């Protein structure tokens, strides 16, 4: 069911799986109705995705997030789960392998490895480098005389800081920007460069784009890990290479 942008919203017409609801700016109205009248609701699946539950109240979201035994992240954290089992569990999805898609106790053990890099003291030490990076990027924008704020500032500054923490060389930052967009925004035709133009904008194109981006990113960091094992430095990748979990490296 597709949302009619001009029709009044009701429980019968609200479909949180419909992108038009958000594009038309009516999502807050929909959430308000659901919180008041039906805070736990079901969205039926289709040929691409399984059905899913809509949880719209804070207390319920908190309950879900604190009970990984029932509500697991191991099969992914997107709004829906693929009907095809292979698509849901393929290595390219990264499900169960990335920190954000792990459940306790493994998540807790892995998180402890990187926690020391994000203490207030450790983050404060990064401030001069972050300022330097920000000023460099702003100076580049000033030379151009114009800017796309999202790409040039909102995306590039966090990306540059993360890349510096990981030890990614500056010449590879554009690659990280490209792969991040593919992994996080596979449904955007602009990033679907691995599929024929006539297929862009389809669910198949989104699946291929996300899988290709994840596989390429995994490949990049597999090489980076191998490099740090041979020649370690003081970046986060080197720290992870030298870390142990319960005696295992």
FIPA-754112 format. One line per 8 residues: their letters; for each residue x, y negated, z negated of N, C-alpha, C, CB. Coordinates in Angstrom, 3 decimals. Last residue first. Glycine has a CB too. Layout:
BEGIN
a> X,Y,Z,X,Y,Z,X,Y,Z,X,Y,Z  ...
//
This chain:
BEGIN
xxxxxxxx> 44.242,14.150,-20.283,44.555,12.960,-19.505,43.603,12.756,-18.387,45.931,13.031,-18.969  42.939,15.181,-23.379,43.020,15.462,-21.943,43.255,14.178,-21.180,41.740,16.156,-21.441  42.550,14.467,-25.994,43.769,15.190,-25.652,43.944,15.516,-24.196,43.817,16.424,-26.402  40.106,13.089,-25.880,40.228,14.307,-26.694,41.412,15.167,-26.254,38.938,15.128,-26.614  41.220,11.593,-23.138,39.968,11.830,-23.840,40.080,13.169,-24.552,38.747,11.806,-22.862  43.755,9.151,-22.435,43.352,10.526,-22.714,41.997,10.536,-23.398,44.402,11.243,-23.586  45.458,7.085,-19.975,44.545,7.315,-21.102,44.214,8.791,-21.242,43.255,6.504,-20.925  46.869,6.317,-17.815,47.671,6.719,-18.966,46.812,7.048,-20.182,48.655,5.624,-19.318
xxxxxxxx> 44.970,5.479,-16.039,45.805,6.625,-15.662,46.547,7.191,-16.866,46.806,6.219,-14.576  44.036,3.209,-17.339,43.172,4.384,-17.259,43.966,5.632,-16.912,42.072,4.166,-16.229  46.241,1.528,-16.921,45.829,1.857,-18.292,44.972,3.115,-18.298,45.056,0.680,-18.930  46.184,1.304,-14.154,47.328,1.962,-14.795,46.984,2.386,-16.217,48.550,1.030,-14.804  43.817,-0.127,-13.880,43.928,1.194,-13.266,45.073,1.972,-13.905,44.143,1.072,-11.740  44.413,-2.541,-15.140,43.471,-1.628,-15.769,43.540,-0.224,-15.167,42.063,-2.174,-15.645  48.018,-3.268,-15.041,46.610,-3.483,-14.694,45.733,-2.382,-15.292,46.432,-3.533,-13.162  50.736,-3.136,-15.309,49.969,-3.503,-16.506,48.496,-3.740,-16.193,50.562,-4.751,-17.146
xxxxxxxx> 51.765,-0.126,-13.597,51.938,-1.551,-13.895,51.112,-1.860,-15.133,51.509,-2.462,-12.678  53.446,2.820,-12.280,52.462,2.134,-13.130,52.797,0.660,-13.316,52.377,2.813,-14.491  53.972,4.609,-9.743,54.549,3.316,-10.135,53.535,2.542,-10.980,54.966,2.485,-8.876  52.587,7.059,-9.825,53.990,7.022,-9.392,54.676,5.750,-9.884,54.083,7.113,-7.854  50.125,6.340,-10.705,50.788,7.457,-11.382,52.274,7.488,-11.038,50.124,8.794,-10.998  49.461,4.377,-8.897,49.801,3.968,-10.262,50.463,5.103,-11.044,48.547,3.493,-10.998  48.901,5.933,-6.600,49.995,4.964,-6.571,50.434,4.577,-7.978,49.577,3.718,-5.796  46.656,7.335,-7.435,47.871,8.071,-7.097,49.089,7.147,-7.110,47.727,8.739,-5.720
xxxxxxxx> 44.865,5.173,-7.699,45.224,5.993,-8.861,46.525,6.754,-8.614,44.092,6.980,-9.191  44.684,4.340,-5.031,45.233,3.427,-6.036,45.664,4.196,-7.284,44.196,2.345,-6.407  43.454,6.535,-3.860,44.819,6.199,-3.450,45.482,5.283,-4.484,44.813,5.522,-2.060  41.032,6.307,-5.162,41.789,7.551,-5.308,43.248,7.307,-4.925,41.173,8.682,-4.432  40.143,3.867,-4.247,40.646,3.933,-5.619,41.330,5.260,-5.918,39.513,3.711,-6.599  39.456,4.550,-1.592,40.408,3.471,-1.866,41.007,3.635,-3.260,39.722,2.092,-1.735  37.538,6.559,-1.955,38.785,6.859,-1.288,39.854,5.818,-1.587,38.563,6.960,0.197  35.468,5.116,-3.157,36.107,6.201,-3.894,37.463,6.535,-3.287,35.210,7.445,-3.908
xxxxxxxx> 34.882,3.463,-0.965,35.395,2.871,-2.203,36.079,3.930,-3.060,34.257,2.200,-2.996  33.941,5.307,0.877,35.132,4.525,1.210,35.743,3.904,-0.042,34.787,3.429,2.229  31.703,6.298,-0.499,32.787,7.203,-0.131,34.075,6.431,0.168,32.385,8.046,1.084  30.135,3.953,-0.686,30.614,4.626,-1.892,31.790,5.536,-1.585,29.489,5.429,-2.534  29.637,3.390,2.028,30.321,2.414,1.180,30.909,3.063,-0.058,29.367,1.306,0.775  28.252,5.705,2.817,29.528,5.378,3.447,30.328,4.398,2.585,29.295,4.787,4.846  25.948,5.528,1.179,26.846,6.673,1.082,28.227,6.367,1.659,26.241,7.870,1.796  24.805,3.090,2.057,25.196,3.276,0.661,26.195,4.405,0.496,23.977,3.547,-0.192
xxxxxxxx> 24.366,3.722,4.800,25.212,2.589,4.405,25.710,2.747,2.977,24.444,1.272,4.546  22.575,5.869,4.676,23.893,6.046,5.299,24.854,4.955,4.838,23.773,6.032,6.839  20.376,4.601,3.419,21.015,5.769,2.813,22.422,5.961,3.358,20.177,7.028,3.060  19.764,2.574,5.258,20.141,2.221,3.890,20.877,3.376,3.214,18.898,1.834,3.073  19.045,4.098,7.479,20.196,3.194,7.574,20.697,2.807,6.182,19.824,1.929,8.376  16.764,5.331,6.495,17.921,6.146,6.871,19.183,5.293,6.943,17.675,6.843,8.220  15.079,3.141,6.226,15.522,3.837,5.029,16.737,4.717,5.319,14.386,4.678,4.457  16.075,0.410,8.446,15.314,1.603,8.102,15.866,2.227,6.814,15.355,2.626,9.263
xxxxxxxx> 17.747,-1.583,9.180,16.500,-1.985,8.541,15.643,-0.816,8.125,15.722,-2.861,9.452  19.002,-0.212,12.186,19.189,-1.074,11.020,17.848,-1.578,10.494,20.099,-2.259,11.371  18.751,1.161,14.516,18.308,1.833,13.295,18.374,0.945,12.061,19.136,3.062,13.065  19.858,-0.350,16.515,18.427,-0.095,16.599,17.872,0.592,15.349,18.133,0.749,17.812  22.601,-0.349,15.918,21.812,-1.552,15.657,20.316,-1.279,15.650,22.127,-2.608,16.687  23.803,2.591,14.237,23.444,1.867,15.462,22.491,0.711,15.160,22.802,2.823,16.481  25.738,2.088,11.213,24.655,2.735,11.957,24.363,1.948,13.223,23.379,2.856,11.089  27.512,0.636,9.768,27.907,2.009,10.094,26.830,2.750,10.881,28.224,2.775,8.821
xxxxxxxx> 26.509,-1.774,8.982,27.386,-1.772,10.158,27.823,-0.373,10.573,28.606,-2.614,9.886  24.577,-3.007,7.211,24.418,-1.674,7.797,25.224,-1.541,9.090,22.933,-1.385,8.069  24.464,-5.501,6.180,25.563,-4.661,5.721,25.539,-3.270,6.355,25.518,-4.536,4.216  22.206,-6.615,7.299,23.479,-7.303,7.514,24.671,-6.424,7.145,23.520,-8.593,6.705  20.041,-5.149,6.330,20.567,-4.844,7.674,21.914,-5.491,7.961,19.579,-5.289,8.721  20.060,-3.979,3.099,20.169,-5.214,3.872,20.776,-4.891,5.243,21.034,-6.276,3.113  20.217,-1.678,1.626,18.992,-1.906,2.382,19.012,-3.158,3.237,17.846,-1.977,1.453  22.555,-1.716,0.161,22.517,-0.905,1.384,21.272,-1.134,2.230,22.605,0.547,1.027
xxxxxxxx> 23.878,-3.337,-1.877,22.793,-3.837,-1.027,22.643,-3.051,0.248,23.019,-5.277,-0.694  25.887,-1.966,-3.207,24.834,-2.601,-3.999,23.659,-3.095,-3.158,25.410,-3.752,-4.772  27.475,-0.944,-1.119,27.050,-0.081,-2.212,25.855,-0.670,-2.962,28.206,0.153,-3.174  27.920,-3.139,0.556,27.332,-1.908,1.093,26.752,-1.032,-0.008,28.376,-1.123,1.877  29.115,-4.963,-1.192,27.830,-5.299,-0.567,27.136,-4.049,-0.028,28.037,-6.317,0.570  31.468,-3.563,-1.744,30.527,-3.861,-2.823,29.153,-4.186,-2.261,31.037,-5.028,-3.679  32.714,-3.590,0.748,32.249,-2.322,0.191,31.246,-2.541,-0.940,33.433,-1.505,-0.315  33.275,-6.354,1.071,32.481,-5.623,2.063,31.893,-4.345,1.461,33.343,-5.281,3.292
xxxxxxxx> 34.890,-6.841,-1.156,33.647,-7.611,-0.968,32.714,-6.862,-0.014,33.956,-9.043,-0.416  37.024,-5.151,-0.634,36.206,-4.914,-1.824,34.868,-5.641,-1.721,36.953,-5.363,-3.086  38.011,-6.437,1.655,37.537,-5.052,1.741,36.633,-4.727,0.563,38.723,-4.071,1.786  38.819,-8.907,0.605,37.710,-8.851,1.577,37.147,-7.447,1.742,38.175,-9.367,2.928  40.951,-7.948,-1.095,39.719,-8.499,-1.666,38.569,-8.517,-0.657,39.972,-9.909,-2.180  43.362,-7.176,-0.059,42.284,-6.177,-0.048,40.978,-6.709,-0.622,42.709,-4.953,-0.825  45.097,-9.225,-0.462,44.750,-8.936,0.930,43.635,-7.888,1.043,45.986,-8.457,1.683  45.516,-9.146,-3.213,44.610,-10.154,-2.661,44.211,-9.857,-1.223,45.253,-11.519,-2.734
xxxxxxxx> 45.406,-5.843,-4.689,46.115,-6.954,-4.023,45.148,-7.878,-3.290,47.157,-6.407,-3.033  44.056,-4.985,-7.765,43.824,-4.899,-6.323,44.530,-6.078,-5.643,42.286,-4.899,-5.995  44.141,-4.833,-10.505,45.407,-4.802,-9.788,45.241,-4.638,-8.292,46.258,-3.700,-10.313  41.955,-5.169,-12.051,42.216,-3.818,-11.570,43.566,-3.702,-10.868,41.115,-3.384,-10.631  42.026,-7.895,-12.439,42.105,-7.018,-13.607,42.461,-5.590,-13.202,40.778,-7.031,-14.374  41.686,-8.771,-9.806,42.944,-9.056,-10.501,43.114,-8.137,-11.701,42.995,-10.524,-10.949  39.069,-7.899,-9.336,40.170,-7.346,-8.538,41.516,-7.586,-9.216,40.174,-7.962,-7.131  37.700,-9.534,-11.147,37.681,-8.080,-11.315,38.840,-7.438,-10.556,36.337,-7.496,-10.832
xxxxxxxx> 38.235,-12.054,-9.982,38.658,-11.767,-11.357,38.725,-10.254,-11.588,37.688,-12.425,-12.374  37.045,-11.791,-7.455,38.476,-12.072,-7.565,38.998,-11.718,-8.954,38.757,-13.548,-7.257  34.353,-11.393,-8.171,35.081,-10.368,-7.420,36.585,-10.553,-7.571,34.689,-10.408,-5.936  33.663,-13.832,-9.422,33.685,-12.573,-10.192,34.483,-11.474,-9.491,32.259,-12.085,-10.436  34.158,-15.502,-7.035,34.871,-15.695,-8.303,34.839,-14.429,-9.158,34.261,-16.869,-9.083  32.475,-14.587,-4.920,33.933,-14.509,-4.820,34.661,-14.653,-6.146,34.419,-15.555,-3.891  29.743,-15.001,-5.635,30.284,-13.664,-5.333,31.799,-13.614,-5.480,29.895,-13.244,-3.919  29.525,-17.726,-6.226,28.871,-16.744,-7.088,29.372,-15.324,-6.855,27.382,-16.792,-6.874
xxxxxxxx> 31.219,-18.857,-4.035,31.411,-19.072,-5.471,30.846,-17.916,-6.298,30.755,-20.385,-5.898  30.709,-18.011,-1.415,31.989,-18.631,-1.726,32.263,-18.775,-3.220,32.054,-19.971,-1.088  28.085,-16.852,-1.472,29.242,-16.111,-0.973,30.552,-16.679,-1.498,29.253,-16.117,0.543  26.508,-18.863,-2.728,26.424,-17.457,-3.135,27.677,-16.698,-2.727,25.185,-16.792,-2.522  27.131,-21.260,-1.362,27.450,-21.110,-2.779,27.466,-19.641,-3.198,26.445,-21.884,-3.628  28.727,-21.927,1.391,27.606,-21.081,1.029,27.864,-20.692,-0.418,27.461,-19.811,1.987  29.912,-25.221,2.090,29.999,-23.953,1.379,28.661,-23.242,1.333,30.511,-24.175,-0.025  32.239,-27.673,3.429,30.906,-27.116,3.235,31.031,-25.734,2.610,30.126,-27.047,4.577
xxxxxxxx> 34.874,-28.396,3.576,33.874,-29.456,3.592,32.441,-28.975,3.445,33.995,-30.219,4.848  37.189,-26.933,3.535,36.220,-26.642,4.592,35.171,-27.730,4.698,35.549,-25.302,4.343  38.449,-27.922,1.278,39.110,-28.107,2.565,38.142,-27.872,3.723,40.312,-27.168,2.684  36.716,-27.027,-0.701,36.851,-28.472,-0.465,37.495,-28.754,0.891,37.683,-29.122,-1.583  37.182,-24.289,-0.645,35.875,-24.800,-0.225,35.966,-26.280,0.120,34.824,-24.576,-1.328  39.750,-24.265,-1.687,39.523,-23.757,-0.340,38.199,-24.245,0.223,39.561,-22.238,-0.336  39.224,-25.216,-4.242,40.066,-26.012,-3.347,39.890,-25.569,-1.895,41.544,-25.900,-3.759  37.774,-23.072,-5.239,37.094,-24.358,-5.054,37.901,-25.279,-4.135,36.860,-25.043,-6.415
xxxxxxxx> 39.806,-21.131,-5.352,38.645,-20.921,-4.486,37.897,-22.227,-4.224,37.699,-19.896,-5.111  41.508,-22.360,-7.241,41.997,-22.022,-5.894,40.838,-21.863,-4.924,42.836,-20.729,-5.928  39.872,-22.497,-9.487,40.343,-23.735,-8.862,40.835,-23.484,-7.443,41.460,-24.363,-9.697  39.564,-19.734,-10.008,38.402,-20.579,-9.697,38.821,-21.853,-8.991,37.632,-20.923,-10.970  42.213,-18.993,-10.602,41.500,-18.381,-9.476,40.329,-19.239,-9.039,41.011,-16.983,-9.848  42.643,-20.556,-12.896,43.497,-20.718,-11.719,42.797,-20.165,-10.471,44.857,-20.008,-11.935  40.696,-19.531,-14.622,40.660,-20.948,-14.233,41.471,-21.178,-12.955,41.203,-21.839,-15.378  41.649,-16.923,-14.848,40.323,-17.149,-14.274,40.184,-18.594,-13.809,39.223,-16.809,-15.297
xxxxxxxx> 44.093,-17.377,-16.076,44.073,-16.776,-14.745,42.726,-16.993,-14.060,44.381,-15.281,-14.835  43.260,-18.482,-18.577,44.091,-19.275,-17.646,44.066,-18.713,-16.219,45.540,-19.323,-18.149  41.623,-16.231,-19.616,41.059,-17.538,-19.264,41.950,-18.352,-18.327,40.802,-18.331,-20.517  42.678,-13.882,-20.516,42.420,-13.985,-19.085,41.973,-15.385,-18.660,41.374,-12.978,-18.685  42.716,-14.067,-23.210,44.004,-14.102,-22.524,43.851,-14.254,-21.016,44.788,-12.848,-22.833  40.057,-13.651,-23.811,40.604,-15.005,-23.962,41.942,-15.140,-23.241,40.772,-15.354,-25.450  39.866,-10.885,-23.539,39.214,-11.740,-22.544,39.772,-13.158,-22.603,37.692,-11.760,-22.763  41.239,-10.074,-25.836,41.750,-9.705,-24.510,41.158,-10.603,-23.429,41.433,-8.231,-24.201
xxxxxxxx> 39.602,-11.146,-27.875,41.018,-11.531,-27.776,41.565,-11.248,-26.372,41.858,-10.774,-28.835  37.120,-9.855,-27.437,37.243,-11.325,-27.342,38.685,-11.786,-27.173,36.653,-11.979,-28.581  37.720,-6.954,-25.316,37.559,-7.560,-26.630,37.666,-9.082,-26.486,38.627,-7.014,-27.636  38.173,-5.600,-22.970,37.091,-6.584,-23.005,36.779,-7.089,-24.408,35.850,-5.992,-22.405  40.017,-3.652,-23.112,40.290,-4.704,-22.135,39.246,-5.815,-22.186,40.347,-4.115,-20.736  38.979,-1.841,-24.853,40.058,-2.698,-25.349,40.413,-3.810,-24.375,41.286,-1.868,-25.635  37.138,-0.384,-23.314,36.662,-1.385,-24.271,37.753,-2.353,-24.693,36.096,-0.705,-25.491  38.008,1.677,-21.754,38.097,0.333,-21.173,37.690,-0.759,-22.158,37.227,0.247,-19.936
xxxxxxxx> 37.673,3.926,-23.323,38.940,3.737,-22.618,39.106,2.311,-22.113,39.040,4.705,-21.456  35.071,3.907,-24.180,36.108,3.562,-25.148,37.444,3.299,-24.468,36.260,4.673,-26.174  33.722,4.913,-21.981,33.633,3.478,-22.264,34.722,3.039,-23.242,32.248,3.130,-22.831  34.163,7.636,-22.204,34.772,6.897,-21.094,34.783,5.393,-21.367,34.023,7.187,-19.788  32.638,8.174,-24.510,34.073,8.490,-24.471,34.785,7.711,-23.369,34.281,9.996,-24.262  30.078,7.384,-23.698,30.716,6.728,-24.843,32.224,6.947,-24.810,30.130,7.254,-26.171  29.573,9.170,-21.578,29.591,7.726,-21.341,30.348,7.007,-22.452,28.159,7.178,-21.236  29.498,11.634,-22.895,30.591,11.338,-21.952,30.702,9.842,-21.698,30.374,12.080,-20.619
xxxxxxxx> 27.275,12.183,-24.450,28.422,11.527,-25.103,29.553,11.144,-24.145,28.974,12.432,-26.169  25.456,9.616,-22.629,26.255,10.034,-23.781,26.243,11.568,-23.878,25.710,9.388,-25.100  25.604,9.663,-19.004,24.871,9.733,-20.259,25.845,9.992,-21.399,23.784,10.832,-20.206  26.436,7.512,-16.271,26.773,8.601,-17.187,25.882,8.519,-18.413,28.269,8.548,-17.594  26.417,5.398,-14.494,25.506,6.523,-14.281,25.949,7.749,-15.071,25.420,6.863,-12.790  28.369,3.638,-15.197,26.991,3.161,-15.315,25.977,4.283,-15.102,26.738,2.043,-14.315  30.695,5.029,-14.571,30.368,4.758,-15.969,28.897,4.388,-16.142,31.251,3.637,-16.508  30.214,7.558,-12.074,30.518,6.180,-12.449,30.032,5.926,-13.874,29.866,5.176,-11.456
xxxxxxxx> 29.185,10.119,-12.048,30.636,9.943,-11.967,31.060,8.528,-12.347,31.125,10.268,-10.563  26.463,10.219,-11.958,27.127,11.053,-12.947,28.628,10.905,-12.973,26.791,12.462,-12.708  26.522,9.325,-8.581,25.703,9.609,-9.756,26.417,10.588,-10.686,24.335,10.175,-9.336  27.788,8.832,-6.231,28.503,8.452,-7.451,27.721,8.744,-8.706,28.846,6.999,-7.413  26.909,9.432,-3.724,26.081,8.532,-4.526,26.820,8.035,-5.759,24.797,9.229,-4.942  28.675,11.277,-2.686,28.790,9.893,-2.222,27.936,8.933,-3.045,28.394,9.803,-0.761  27.869,13.735,-3.620,29.030,13.091,-4.250,29.126,11.620,-3.892,30.311,13.798,-3.842  24.304,14.040,-3.964,25.522,14.035,-3.147,26.644,13.275,-3.848,25.243,13.412,-1.769
xxxxxxxx> 21.847,13.998,-5.229,22.983,14.559,-5.961,24.292,14.551,-5.183,22.668,15.955,-6.365  19.967,12.895,-3.526,19.977,12.465,-4.921,21.248,12.894,-5.649,18.764,13.017,-5.641  20.303,14.148,-1.106,20.516,12.706,-1.168,20.643,12.224,-2.612,19.373,11.973,-0.469  19.600,16.745,-1.822,20.970,16.476,-1.387,21.288,14.991,-1.467,21.187,16.981,0.039  16.868,16.526,-2.322,17.782,16.825,-3.428,19.225,16.505,-3.064,17.663,18.293,-3.831  14.769,14.111,-1.081,15.762,15.104,-0.679,16.774,15.299,-1.802,16.473,14.677,0.630  13.590,11.993,-2.397,12.871,13.265,-2.320,13.847,14.391,-2.005,11.753,13.204,-1.253  15.436,9.867,-4.608,15.194,10.411,-3.279,14.461,11.746,-3.358,16.511,10.577,-2.525
xxxxxxxx> 13.936,7.800,-6.985,14.798,8.946,-6.729,14.423,9.563,-5.401,14.696,9.986,-7.863  14.023,4.233,-7.581,13.361,5.475,-7.198,14.393,6.570,-6.970,12.507,5.271,-5.934  15.596,2.176,-8.465,14.183,2.143,-8.819,13.447,3.426,-8.459,13.521,0.983,-8.146  18.710,3.629,-9.663,17.914,2.810,-8.751,16.440,2.969,-9.104,18.174,3.205,-7.266  20.408,5.186,-11.050,19.724,4.140,-11.808,18.935,3.204,-10.898,20.730,3.342,-12.621  21.130,8.759,-11.178,21.082,7.438,-10.564,20.256,6.463,-11.376,20.526,7.533,-9.167  21.218,11.003,-12.618,20.752,11.154,-11.232,20.597,9.794,-10.549,19.414,11.915,-11.196  22.020,10.170,-15.155,22.928,10.998,-14.375,22.513,11.155,-12.913,23.034,12.345,-15.006
xxxxxxxx> 20.495,8.894,-16.936,21.022,8.060,-15.852,21.859,8.869,-14.870,21.857,6.921,-16.423  17.480,10.197,-18.473,18.876,10.292,-18.071,19.216,9.300,-16.956,19.192,11.710,-17.619  15.523,10.351,-20.939,15.604,9.434,-19.798,17.059,9.316,-19.356,15.021,8.030,-20.161  16.081,12.271,-22.892,14.828,12.335,-22.138,14.930,11.532,-20.846,13.660,11.817,-22.991  18.577,11.658,-23.765,18.232,13.075,-23.667,16.958,13.267,-22.846,18.058,13.683,-25.068  18.700,8.904,-24.008,19.234,9.505,-22.773,18.918,10.993,-22.641,20.733,9.311,-22.715  17.181,6.682,-25.434,16.898,8.117,-25.474,17.374,8.809,-24.196,15.396,8.359,-25.676  17.391,3.989,-25.164,18.038,4.595,-26.333,17.802,6.098,-26.434,17.545,3.927,-27.594
xxxxxxxx> 15.887,3.218,-23.013,17.339,3.061,-22.918,18.073,3.753,-24.056,17.700,1.594,-22.901  13.255,3.683,-23.973,13.795,4.466,-22.865,15.323,4.421,-22.868,13.248,3.949,-21.522  13.073,1.709,-25.958,12.901,3.118,-26.303,13.491,4.026,-25.227,11.418,3.439,-26.505  13.349,-0.580,-24.391,14.343,-0.277,-25.426,14.277,1.193,-25.818,14.125,-1.165,-26.665  11.005,-0.427,-22.923,12.289,-0.369,-22.217,13.405,-0.004,-23.201,12.599,-1.730,-21.518  9.177,-0.784,-25.019,9.205,0.484,-24.285,10.519,0.660,-23.528,8.026,0.559,-23.309  9.731,-3.391,-25.806,9.855,-2.304,-26.779,9.939,-0.952,-26.081,8.672,-2.319,-27.755  9.166,-4.851,-23.408,10.512,-4.793,-23.984,10.680,-3.597,-24.914,10.814,-6.079,-24.741
xxxxxxxx> 7.196,-3.414,-20.810,7.289,-4.077,-22.110,8.661,-3.832,-22.728,6.175,-3.579,-23.057  7.134,-1.933,-18.479,7.232,-3.393,-18.354,7.279,-4.129,-19.683,6.076,-3.904,-17.563  7.770,0.687,-16.452,7.814,0.344,-17.877,8.072,-1.164,-17.954,8.937,1.177,-18.659  6.462,2.812,-14.150,6.751,1.396,-14.374,6.659,1.115,-15.874,5.765,0.479,-13.568  7.711,5.879,-12.884,6.952,5.172,-13.910,7.407,3.717,-13.988,7.111,5.863,-15.282  7.500,7.189,-9.524,8.226,6.704,-10.691,7.275,5.971,-11.636,9.383,5.779,-10.264  7.775,9.735,-6.924,7.064,8.728,-7.704,7.870,8.305,-8.920,5.703,9.255,-8.138  10.533,9.923,-4.571,9.628,10.504,-5.543,8.884,9.373,-6.264,10.401,11.403,-6.552
xxxxxxxx> 10.776,8.732,-1.182,11.103,8.659,-2.601,10.060,9.363,-3.450,11.234,7.214,-3.038  9.885,9.430,1.405,11.282,9.078,1.170,11.663,9.194,-0.301,11.552,7.671,1.660  7.188,9.858,1.538,8.047,10.841,2.195,9.523,10.598,1.928,7.798,10.833,3.680  6.395,8.776,-1.828,6.108,8.871,-0.398,7.070,9.865,0.231,6.218,7.482,0.294  4.776,8.575,-5.078,5.887,8.641,-4.153,5.434,8.652,-2.709,6.713,9.852,-4.433  2.951,6.209,-7.091,3.025,7.455,-6.323,4.205,7.411,-5.364,1.713,7.701,-5.548  3.691,4.880,-10.141,3.722,4.601,-8.712,3.869,5.928,-7.967,4.887,3.616,-8.353  2.000,4.359,-13.201,2.633,5.312,-12.279,2.551,4.823,-10.848,1.980,6.690,-12.394
xxxxxxxx> 2.657,2.462,-16.215,1.858,2.827,-15.045,2.680,3.682,-14.091,1.339,1.568,-14.323  2.347,0.946,-19.101,3.035,2.133,-18.591,2.193,2.677,-17.441,3.246,3.223,-19.723  0.709,-1.289,-19.480,2.170,-1.435,-19.625,2.978,-0.218,-19.191,2.497,-1.738,-21.046  -1.842,-2.618,-18.486,-1.384,-1.257,-18.209,0.142,-1.204,-18.278,-1.884,-0.777,-16.819  -2.487,-5.234,-19.381,-3.542,-4.261,-19.116,-3.072,-2.823,-18.934,-4.275,-4.670,-17.913  -0.191,-6.792,-19.962,-1.438,-6.995,-20.697,-2.400,-5.813,-20.567,-2.118,-8.256,-20.212  1.750,-5.921,-18.213,2.048,-5.934,-19.649,0.773,-6.032,-20.474,2.983,-7.098,-19.991  0.380,-6.335,-15.763,0.711,-4.987,-16.209,1.014,-4.945,-17.703,1.898,-4.453,-15.424
xxxxxxxx> 0.235,-9.144,-15.688,-0.995,-8.344,-15.674,-0.714,-6.944,-16.212,-1.584,-8.263,-14.241  2.963,-9.768,-15.675,2.100,-10.284,-16.742,0.819,-9.464,-16.845,1.762,-11.765,-16.496  3.809,-8.610,-13.285,4.312,-8.092,-14.562,3.435,-8.544,-15.728,5.760,-8.547,-14.789  2.443,-10.277,-11.467,2.150,-8.846,-11.530,2.602,-8.251,-12.860,2.826,-8.111,-10.368  3.676,-12.732,-11.931,2.231,-12.606,-12.123,1.844,-11.136,-12.287,1.467,-13.233,-10.935  6.231,-12.064,-11.121,5.993,-12.433,-12.523,4.506,-12.338,-12.866,6.509,-13.862,-12.801  5.850,-11.580,-8.349,6.233,-10.487,-9.243,5.965,-10.815,-10.706,7.699,-10.154,-9.057  5.374,-13.363,-6.373,4.250,-13.029,-7.244,4.593,-11.933,-8.247,3.064,-12.600,-6.411
xxxxxxxx> 7.011,-14.132,-4.242,7.114,-14.845,-5.504,6.008,-14.535,-6.498,7.130,-16.292,-5.242  7.162,-12.702,-1.949,6.129,-13.743,-1.988,6.120,-14.508,-3.302,4.768,-13.130,-1.753  9.081,-10.825,-2.566,9.412,-11.852,-1.573,8.412,-13.006,-1.607,9.452,-11.239,-0.169  7.649,-9.187,-4.301,8.756,-9.987,-4.826,9.124,-11.109,-3.858,9.981,-9.097,-5.096  5.771,-8.072,-2.609,5.335,-8.624,-3.886,6.397,-9.554,-4.456,5.022,-7.500,-4.881  7.274,-6.957,-0.591,6.562,-8.204,-0.310,6.072,-8.872,-1.594,5.381,-7.938,0.623  8.178,-4.505,-1.513,9.106,-5.636,-1.523,8.398,-6.972,-1.313,10.162,-5.447,-0.452  6.510,-2.358,-3.535,6.329,-3.163,-2.327,7.211,-4.413,-2.395,4.838,-3.559,-2.150
xxxxxxxx> 6.529,-1.077,-5.895,7.413,-0.549,-4.870,7.345,-1.321,-3.569,7.090,0.880,-4.613  4.580,-2.118,-7.437,5.943,-2.590,-7.693,6.960,-1.994,-6.730,6.344,-2.262,-9.113  1.592,-3.101,-6.586,2.489,-2.009,-6.216,3.922,-2.510,-6.368,2.211,-1.506,-4.748  -1.672,-4.003,-7.384,-0.252,-4.176,-7.715,0.535,-2.918,-7.356,-0.077,-4.507,-9.216  -4.347,-3.389,-6.985,-3.576,-3.876,-5.833,-2.083,-4.028,-6.113,-4.128,-5.199,-5.384  -5.446,-2.549,-9.372,-5.649,-1.716,-8.185,-4.754,-2.134,-7.028,-7.098,-1.773,-7.750  -4.920,-4.564,-11.128,-4.283,-3.274,-11.347,-4.357,-2.398,-10.106,-4.925,-2.564,-12.523  -4.523,-7.442,-8.950,-5.252,-6.663,-9.950,-4.508,-5.357,-10.137,-6.745,-6.414,-9.525
xxxxxxxx> -4.243,-10.670,-7.459,-3.640,-9.437,-7.919,-4.511,-8.771,-8.979,-2.244,-9.701,-8.466  -6.004,-12.050,-4.673,-5.754,-12.003,-6.120,-5.165,-10.656,-6.514,-7.055,-12.265,-6.909  -4.273,-12.494,-1.524,-5.345,-11.904,-2.320,-4.998,-11.927,-3.803,-5.620,-10.469,-1.864  -2.054,-13.362,-0.128,-3.089,-14.352,-0.443,-4.179,-13.813,-1.361,-3.717,-14.853,0.829  -0.381,-11.215,0.377,0.188,-12.389,-0.293,-0.859,-13.405,-0.715,1.185,-13.056,0.607  -1.103,-8.011,-0.278,-1.631,-9.143,0.472,-1.226,-10.415,-0.265,-3.191,-9.048,0.637  1.253,-5.385,-0.400,0.618,-6.495,-1.105,0.155,-7.571,-0.136,1.577,-7.091,-2.127  0.562,-2.180,0.882,1.303,-3.429,0.995,0.531,-4.563,0.342,1.591,-3.757,2.465
x> 0.839,1.194,0.000,0.000,0.000,0.000,0.879,-1.251,0.000,-0.952,-0.002,-1.223
//
